[in-house]
């Protein structure tokens, strides 16, 4: 095996493995429907809008891997229609997710989950869910 092959095999993050290894954790966040609709689980519905947006990004990636949708990106317009905030605020939330290394921007308005950082995203959501539950 060449050095390049060994590096690819041992050091490069395998997107499919990351998704598969975190499937049990992700399953608690949402349910996917065959039409691509995402239902956020009761435990996470009251999270702040930025974290709910992160759930949608995660769901989109899993929907793509499950061959439910064609793209693994979410258009900003999707969030404008679903999150009760001003467009500027939604853009700020998306910027925060990008700065945290959890999302990337594709083109003018499409956003994608950074799969390599899925465990960090899940830690963030689980912590927020636990904090949310403690308050109410």
N, C-alpha and C positions, 0 to 999 in steps of 0.2 A: 504494500500500500504506500502510495506517495505521501509526502508531507502534506500536500494540498488536500488529498483525500482524508487524511487523519484529522486535519484541522476542520474540514467540513463536517466530518463525522462526530468529532468530539467537542468542538468549541462553538460551532454555529448553532444558534437556537433553532429548534425544529418547531415551527408554528403549529403543526398538527399535534405534536406531543403536548405542547403547552395547553392547547384547547382541550385535548382529551384528559389531561391530568387535572384540569380544573372543572370538569363537567359537573361533578357533584356540588361544588360550590356555586356554580352558575345556575344550576337548576333551581336553587332556592330563590333566585332573584325575579324570574319571569317565566311565562309560558308562551311558546310560539304557536301560532295558528298557521294552517296550510296556506292562507292568503298573505302571510308575512306580518300579520298583526301581532303586536306584542302586548301581553297583559303583565304588568308589573305586579309581583306578589304583594298581598296585603301588608306584610311586614315592612315593605320598602316604598309603598305608595306615598307616604308622608315625608319622604326625604326632601331636602332642599332641591330646587330645580336643577342645579348643576349636577348633583349626583344622579338624579333621575335621567338626565341627558346622557350621563356615562352609562347607565343601564341600557338605554336604547342603542348606544354605540356597540356595547358588548352583544346585545341581542342581534343586532344586524350582522355582526361577524359570524355568529353561530347560525343564523338563518342562511347566510351564504354558504357556509360549510355543509349545512344540511340540505342544500339544494332547494331551499324554499324561496329564496330571492336570487336575483341575478347579480346584484352588486353588494359589496361589503361596506359601502359608504352611505352616509346619511346627509341629505341636503339640509342646509340651515333653515330652509323654508319649512321643513318638517317640524322643527323646534318652534319656529315662529307661530305655527298653527296650534301647537299643543301645550306650550309653556306660557303661562299667564304673566308675561313680563314684556317689557319693551324690547324691540329688536336690538338696540345697542347693548342692553343688559345680557341678552342671549349671546351676542357676539363676544362679550366679556367672559361669560361662562366658558364658551368654547376656547377662547384664548387661554384661560386658566387651565383647562384640561390639556391643551397643547404644551403649555409651560411646565406642567407636572409630568410630561412625558407619556401621557395616557392616550393622546389622540394626535393625529396629523391632519393637515389640511390639504386637500387635493383640489387644484383649480381654484375657482373663485369662492365656492360655497359648499363643497363636499368635505365631510369629515370621516375619518376612519380610526378605529381602535388600533393602538399599538399592541399587538398580541404579545410581544415579548414582555410587556409590562402588565399583562393581565393579572398576575398575582398581586401586584401593588394596587391595581384598581379594585380587586375584590377585597383586599384588606381595608381599603378606604371605605368601601360600601358597607362592609360588615361592621366596622367601627361606627359609622354613621347610623346604621340600623340599630346597633346596641344603645347608642347614645339617645337616639330617637325614642326607643322603647323605655328608657329610664325616665324620660321627661314626662311621659303620659301615662 
